[in-house]
Amino acid sequence: MAAHFYTELLNFFSRTLRDRDAATDVVQESYARVLAMESQATILDVRALLYRTGKNIVIDAARSRQAELRMIETLSLISPDESPCLERTVGARQSLRRLAARLGALPRKRREAFILVRIYGFTHAEAAAHLDTTPVSIEKHIVRAVCDLMAAAA
């Protein structure tokens, strides 16, 4: 494995993330993933693969943060008394686990529509195309999901 790309990658991701510790984690994870791939296939351009893998890791982390923020926002809409503030992060995570359990109890289509729109930020039209249904149907599923979740919270 070309270890001489480490410093180059570290500098690139340090500038991109503006956090050298986070960049170190990204680069190490990139190397680990590429090493795992190397045993399965021949890699023609290790440097390019390391960069692409690192960028994918950064993108995945950003998406996870966005999804978590949307879930917290949704939780505050569903049960305002349980909405977490900055000082109660642990309580917010527990509430998110309860919300996930409540979502798991919903019918499949209702749950999928709710997750696509409220958590992943899809529009009703995008969610309808993804689930092969109509935007009106998506809207009804979301309203029913919110009602179900509020009833489960009570």
Secondary structure as GFF3:
##gff-version 3
##sequence-region A 1 154
A	DSSP	three_ten_helix	3	5	.	.	.	ID=ss1
A	DSSP	alpha_helix	6	17	.	.	.	ID=ss2
A	DSSP	alpha_helix	20	38	.	.	.	ID=ss3
A	DSSP	alpha_helix	46	78	.	.	.	ID=ss4
A	DSSP	three_ten_helix	80	82	.	.	.	ID=ss5
A	DSSP	three_ten_helix	86	88	.	.	.	ID=ss6
A	DSSP	alpha_helix	89	105	.	.	.	ID=ss7
A	DSSP	alpha_helix	108	114	.	.	.	ID=ss8
A	DSSP	pi_helix	115	119	.	.	.	ID=ss9
A	DSSP	alpha_helix	124	131	.	.	.	ID=ss10
A	DSSP	alpha_helix	135	153	.	.	.	ID=ss11
###
